[in-house]
Amino acid sequence: MYRRELLGPGSVDKVSYMSSIVDDAEIFRYVIIALIAHVNELERGGIISGDVAGRIRDALRDVWRGGYDPGKLVGYEDVHEYIEAELIRRLGSIGGWIGIGRSRNDHVATAIRLRLRRALLDLMLITLRLREVALNKAVEVYDKVIIGSTHRQPAQVTTLGHYMLYLDDLSRDFLSELMHVYGLVNKSPLGSGPLAGTMVGIDRFREAVELGFDGVVDNTIYATGSRYFVISAASAIVNYLVEVGRFINNLEMWLMPQLNYVSADPSHLATSSIMPHKRNPATLEVFRARIGEAVGHLVAMYSILRPVESGYQLDLQELTRHMWSIVKIALEGLLIFMDFINGIKVNEDGVKESLGKYVVTAAEYAEAVAMRERRPFRDVYNEVARELRSGVKVGLDVNESLMKPVHGSSNPRQVIDDARARLNEVSELMTKVNLMVSKLDEVENKLLTT
Ligand code: ARG
């Protein structure tokens, strides 16, 4: 439709090649919402009559209810062209009023932000649920010993509860990143036109309020041509996934029969077609691989964006799908991971066996002796090292070793108290995020239905 008068009809193969009609399934709902806000604003500004606005709104809601099947939309450049064509088909030329004061550039940026803020809230909720699971597990296993490793060598005794608080610290940091990124994303680019604005007196602030945004993206070039908000979100998510992936490696190591510190719920395991003894941690492996894929999507985004100057180019269209892929990998994987954590158990026999084999409390012993006998630490350390070298197993009692006085340590009392306090923090945050979700539901339903 857009190209006809200037360029002629085009060819289906080339239009399909440059089209985002398939990827646009992700933003269909939000393109409709942005268009309804746009029509409302055109009406408020007296650009179109109440009657025309009403008819366009009804038609838009009709198109929304009709659903989106990109398989049937071959030949359209994107969802924006399809919807406008649909309006004109239904209403005749008055449907064409939708084009005034609007560019696909400001509208797609708006739709991506509307969709992405939802994704960020979904991620906040799943991360909060993961925290809840990790913290409840911490309460359950606050004193269940695990041998922590550094350099993949036995290092110090701690507990699975202590490791659960590690997971909680990481997830807490991710949540604060998500909140920050949400602030970047939840601003309105609507009314920015293709780059420099529009001749129509659109009140961008009024539109922003109607869409539940916290304000506007001020500069219209930035609003339409930048994707800083997208790569900010993507990188925050991928950073977290990479760290979660590292924790997957701890779990896999602890599951090795050679260590056998923990056991997993069998639903997460798969076996071998030929080796009847195998119990492979399959779900974790798939999540770890998908995390690698997410890193690839992020790198793809950087590679796509880097050579493109600040005005809109179709490269930006090609960026967007990587964002949704990252979100999907995170949401699906974290759900599986959470369930894994929920089902994990400490295998005390396995841990005991390792404790018998490896000296892991020599540091604690040396510190305790140095303090008790008021001798320089290095002297005691060397003494202990000599004894170990001659084959004497020197170490402090395991439970005594756990009782470290420093903040954030393996001390079981601290672990359980901390976990309980954090469970309260999590439930408060959960309430806050659920409130944000219902506010958006309200805003969107109002536009889509009334
Ligand atoms: N389909 C595009 C996208 O997803 C928006 C269209 C902008 N097209 C254009 N020729 N300016 O980003």
Residues whose N, C-alpha, C, O or C-beta is under 5 A from the ligand:
A	BS01	LIG	S20 E77 D78 R104 N105 V108 L316 Q317
